[in-house]
Amino acid sequence: MNTLKSTFLLVLLTVFLVLIGDYFGGRNGMLMAFVLSVAFNFGTYFFSDKLALSMYRAQPVTREQLPRVYAVIDRLSARQNLPIPKVYVIPSESPNAFATGRSPAHASVAVTNGILNLLDDEELEGVLAHELGHIRNRDILTSSIAATLAGAITIMARMGYWASLFGGYDGRDDRDRGGFTGLLMLILAPIAATLIQLAISRSREYEADATGARETGNPYALARALQKLDNYSRRIPLQASPATAHLFIVAPLLGSGGIANLFSTHPPVKDRIHRLIGRDLV
């Protein structure tokens, strides 16, 4: 299923770029957009994880540097028959983590300094089990592609908007119509990118929570970790891109509830805790 989702997202990216190229540049624009889409698809498949890691200045760490994390990952990976992922640390005091990569054999797990300082060993194990759950469920490629696709849609919308103000890439002078259409794209494209993220993110978090709780046999530890991460992320927000917000275990860009929850890339933490232990934490 996740392979189909990944293929769908790559096809969607191609169609989107080609249509934008045709509208603003005619046949030449369509050809240019098609070449660009091929490059995007290649780069997205092979390098989307590296882009996400570099965006947050994540640095690889060795077993000697972070034995606490490697001990947990070794144990959980062996239990699930998974290859050992690469481990990265993000230099941020905001507590969070994410997994990325195109397959279990090319997976990486990134944790912030903040999460290492905040959680006890059982809670950290729950978080890492959650991230390995994403790897085991093979949705890390889908989420990485969605991050790149969301960014590409937003960038192309802005390019289209500015092109429309100057008559299009092929010199066609229809600025009134083009300017309105470009402005409409600038508004709608980020919404489309958000809807793509929403379509793949919320159910993924529930599934990874369930996998993590099952593999550790301790749903209460993961529930406690989620509660801590939610509370401390509000106090020390992570400076994150909306295009990659769905990668993290808790949303780095937090709304104030209500309508904001409809456009969140994550289910409410309270709901996730209820699914894990059947009640609120005391």
N, C-alpha and C positions, 0 to 999 in steps of 0.2 A: 504493500500500500504506500509506504513512504517513497519507494522508487518511483511509483506513478506520480506522487505529489511533486517530487523533484523534477521529473520530466515535464509535468504540466507547467511548473513555474518557469523552466527554461524556455519552453515553447511560448508561454505568455510574454516573456521578456522579448523574444524575437518578434512576435506579432506587434507588440506595443511599439518597439523601436522602428519597425518598417512602416507602420501606419503614420507615426509622427514624421518620419522622413518624407513620406509621400505627400503629406498635407503641407508641410512647410517648404519642401524642396522639389516636389514633382518626382519625375523618374530618377533624376540624379540623386535627389535626397533619399529616395527609397533604396537605391543601390548603396549609397554611403551608409545608411542605417543598417542594411543587411550585413555589410562587412563589419560594422561596429558590433552588431549583435553576435556574430560568430566569435569575435574577440572577447566580448563580454561573457558568452557562455563558456568558452574555454577557460578564461580567467576565473569565473565563478566556481566552476567545478574543481579546479586544481588549487586555487589560491584564496578562496573565500575565508578559510579558517585563518590563514596568515594575515589577511587584512584585518579581521576582527581582533586578533591578538595584538597586532601592531598599533591599532587604533587606541588601545588602552595601555600601551607601553609595557605589555606583559613580557617578563624575562624568564627564560628557562632556568630551572633549578635542578640540582643533582640530589641523589639520595643523601649525600653527606650534608648538604645544605638544609634539607627539609625531611629528615627521617620520619617525623611524625605523620606527614601526609603519605609518604611512600609506603609506610607500614600498613596503613589502612587500604590503600589502593592495591597493593600486592595481594592482600588477603581477599578483598572483594572481587578482584579480577580473576583470581584462581577459582573462587567459588562459582563465578558465572562463566568460566571458560572464555575470558576475554583477553586480548593482548594488553599489555601494560601501556596505558596512554602516556604521552609526554605531559609533564607537569610544569606549569608556569605560575609566576606570582605577579600580581598587578600592584604597583606601588600606590595604593590608595587606602586610607583609613576607613572608608565606607565598606561595611561588610557585605560581600557578595561573591558569587562564583558562577562559572558557566563552562560548558563542554562544547567543543566544536571539532570539525574534521569531516572528511568525505566518507569515512568508513571506520569500523572498529580498529582496523589495522593502521589507520592514519588519524587517530583521535588525539585530542589534547584536552586537558582539564586545567582551567585557570582559577586561582583563588586570590582574593585580595589580602593585603596585610591585615586589614581590619577584621576579616572573618577568622583569621588565625589567632588573633589576640582576643576575640570575643567568645568563641565557642569552646566548651570543654571537649574531651576526647570522644564521648558518646555522640554529642551533637555534631561534631565535625564528621564523624563516621556517617551519620545520617545524611548530611549534605553531600558528601562524596558518593555515597550509594545512590542518591538521587541523580547526580551527574552521570555516573556509570549507567544508571537506568536509561538516560537519554541515549547513551552510546549503544547499549544492548538493544533498545527498541528501534535503533537505526533511524532516528529522526534528526541526528546532528547535521547531516548533509542538507536536509530540507530546511532546517532553521538557518543554516549558513547561507544557502541560496536565497532564502527569503530576505535576509538582511541585505545582501547585495542587490537584489531586485528592488527592494524598497528604496535604497539609495539611488539606484539608476533611474527609477521612475521620477523621483523628486528632482534629480539633476536634469533629466531630459525635459521635464515640465518647465523648469526655469530657462533652459536654453530655448525652448519653443516660444516662451513668453517674450524674451528679448529679441528673438528672430522676427516675431510677428510685428514688433514695434518698428522694425526697419524694413518691412516689406517681404520677409521670407528669405530663405537661403538662395533662392534662384532669381531674386530680383523682382518678383511679382509685387506690384504696389497696390495692395488692398488693405491698407493699414487699419481702417476702422473695424472691418470684420476680423482681421487677423489679430488686432490688439485685444478685442473682446474675447476671441477664442483662446488666445494665449493666456489672458487673465483667468478665464474659466479653468484652463488646464492647470494653472498654478495653484488654484484652489482645490480642484478635484483630485489631482494626481497624488498628493500626500494622503488624502483620504483613502484612495484606492490602495496605496502602499500599506496603510494601517489595516485595512480590511483583509489584505493578504496575510499579514502577521496574525491578526485575530483568528483567521480560519485555521491556522495550524498550531497556535500557541496554547490556548487554554486547556484543551483536552490533553496535550502533551505533558503539561505540568502535573495534572492529576495522575496520569499514567506513570510518570517518573517518580512521583511521591509514593505511589503504591508499590512500585518495584523496589525503591529504596527501603521502605518499611519492611517489605517481605524479606529482602536479602539480609538485613541486619537483625530482623526479628524484634525490633525495638521502635515501633511507630511513635512512642512518646518522645524519644530523643529527637527525631526529625521534627515533630510538632514543636518542641521547645526551641529548636534551632530556627524554625520559620518565624516563631513569635519574636525571638531576639532580633533576627535579621530585619523584620518589618519595623520594629521599634527603633533600632539604631540607624537604619537607612533613612528614616525621617529626620533624625538629628544630624546625620552626616551624609547628605545626599551625594551619590556618585554622579560625576559629570559624564553623562553617557549620551550617545547619539540615539534619537528615536528609531533609527533604522535597525539598531542592534539591541534595543531594550529587551526584546523577547528572548534573547539568549540567556539572560541571567536567571538565577533561581528565584529572586524576588525582584519586582520591578524597580529599576533605578530611578525612574521618573514617576513620582507618585502624585496622583490627583487627590482631590478632597472628597471623593465618594460621589454618589449620585450619578449624574450623566458622565462624569469622568471615568467611572468604572466601565461604561460601555465601550470606551476606547482604550482601555488598559490591555496590555499584551498578556497579563496574568490574571488568573482568578483571584478574588479576594483571599488574603491569607487566612482569614477567619473560616472561610468555606473549606480551604485545604486542610486546616486543622480538624475541622468537624469530620471530614472524610477519613482522616487518619485515625482519630481516637473516639469519634462519636460525640464529642462535647467540647466546650471551651476549656482552655487551660486555666487552672486555678491561679 
